[in-house]
Amino acid sequence: MNTIKPTIIDLFAGVWGLSLGAARAGFQIALAIELDEHAMLAHKSNFPQSNHLAANISGLDGLIMDKGNTTGI
């Protein structure tokens, strides 16, 4: 049986608390968005399978986030 995991986007991914909790609960992190370069590097190190977008969320819309998500979900 092919089971699809529920999917999230982490909008403030730097501390990765949401991503960690979601991953432990069985969610797939489709996209992690973070403005701080150092925080993003930490998130990439801890969640290398996730897509990452270094951006200020105040300037994002659904189309930009969809381009950052390459999972096909």
N, C-alpha and C positions, 0 to 999 in steps of 0.2 A: 504494500500500500504506500503510495506517495503522499506524505502529509505535508501540507504547506504551513509553515510557521507564521504566526501573526507578526506583523511588521510595524516598526516605529521609526520616527525621525527624532533624533535628539537635538534640540535647538540650542542648548547651552552645554555642549559636550565636554568642555574642558576638565571638569572635575570627574567626569564619567560615572557619577552616582546613578543617574537614570539608566544609562547604558548597561551598567553592571547589574542592576536590579532586573532590568528587562531581559537581559541575556540569561540570567539565572532562572527567570520565570518562563523561559522558552521562546522569547521573542527574537526576531532577527532585527538587527540595527541596519536599516537600509541606507541611512544617511546620518552623518554627524556634522553639525554646523557649529563652528566656534571661531571667534574673531582673534583671540589671543594665540600667537604663533607657538609659544611654548606649551600652552595647554593642548593645542591641536596635536603637537608632536607626541605628547604623552598619551593622548587618546589613540592616535595611530599605532603607537607601540603596544597598547593594551587591546586594541580591537582592529587588527590588521585586515580582517575580512570585510570591514565596513567601508563604505564610500565616505569620503571626507570633503567638506567644503569650507574653506577659510573665508568667512564673510560676516558682515554685520547684518543680523536678521531684520533690522528695520528697513533695509532696502531690498528685501527678497520678495518674490511672489511665487506662486505655484509653478510657473514655467521654469524659473531659474532652479528651483529645488528639484524639479523633475530631471533637468539636465545633469544635476549633480548625482542623481541616483541612477546608477548603471545596472542595478539588479534586475531590471525588467518588471518590477513589482509596482 
